[in-house]
Amino acid sequence: MRLTIAERMSLLDMLPVQGNIVTLRAITSLRLNLSMSEEEIKEYEIKTVRSEDGKVFVQWAPEFDKTRIDIPMSDHEKGIVTREILQLDQQSKLTINQLPLYEYFVDLKEPEET
């Protein structure tokens, strides 16, 4: 799966923390693949920033906003992500940041490459 930094961060936030042993092992593998490597942190200038109101968020150099990175993902892992997205949708808890993930995993719409 070719994902942007924002999509990777969004996926990391939405992955379930409970499940059976097979699911938890898949989620652990997926978390490792989605997480930023030290090399990526340096290359994309990723850092944690605290805003004036005290909120903490992750920031990266804007020129990498649309950069897509190939993230290995098994069919089982894709199924976990799709189920989680559908569950958020059914609960009306999807956010605007998750819309591209919905289109990618549920609508099977290929992202635009830049």
N, C-alpha and C positions, 0 to 999 in steps of 0.2 A: 504494500500500500504506500502510495506517495502522499505524504502529509506535510503540512507546514508546521512551523514551530508552534503557532497558536493552536492548531488542531491537535498536536501531540499533547500540549498542556491541558487542553480541554478534555481529551480522552483520559489522561491520567486522573483528572478530578472526578470523572464520572464512573470509573471502574468500580464494581462492587467490592466490598471488603469481606463478604461472607459467601459461602457456597460449599459444595461438596469438594472432596479432595482433588478430583480431576479439574474442576473449575478453578480452585485456588492455585493449583500448579500452573494452569494456563494463564491466569491473571498475573502471577509472579513473573512468568516469562515475558508476558506482554508489557508489564511495568518496566522491566529491564530494557526492553527494546525501545520503548517510548521515551525513557529518560534520556536526558542530555549527557553525552560523554564530556570528559574534560576538554577534549579537542573541540567539540562543538561549542562549548561554553566560551572558549577563547575566540574561535572563529566568528561566531555570531554575536559576540559581545553581550552575552546573557548575564544579567545581574538582577538581584532582588532590590527593589526600591520601596521606600516608605513615603507615602504621600503626606501632605500637610494634615489631613484628617486622621492620620495614623494607620490607614490601610496599607497592607503590604501586597505588592504585585511583582510579577516577573516582567522584565523589559529586555529587549534586544535591539540591535542596530536596525533601523527601519528599512535599509536596503535589502534585508533578508525576509521581509514580511511575506513574500509570495514564493520564497524558495521552498521547493518540495524535496523531502528526503525520503528515500526508500526504506520503509520499516517492514521487516519480515513479520508476517502474521499468518498463522495457520487458519484453516477453515473453522476450527473449533473456537479460536480466539476471535475471529470475525463474527461468529455466531453470538458470542458473549457480548461483544460491543453492540451488535444489532439489537439483541434483546434488551439491553440496558437503554438504548436510545428509544426504542418503541415503548418501554415502560415509562420513561420520562415524558414522552409524547402523550401517552394515555392519561398521565397524571397532570397534564398541562404544566410541566416543570422544565420544558426545554428552554434554553436561553438563546438569544440571537447568535451568540458565539458558537453554539452547537448546530446551527442550521446547516453549515457546510458538511458536517459529519452526517447529519440525517440524509442529506442529498447523496452523499457518497456511499453510505452503508445501507440505507433503506431504499432509496430511489435508484440506486446503482448508477448514478450520474457521475461520469468521469470528471474530475476537477480540471480546470483550465491550467495548462502549463504555461509558465512564464520564463 
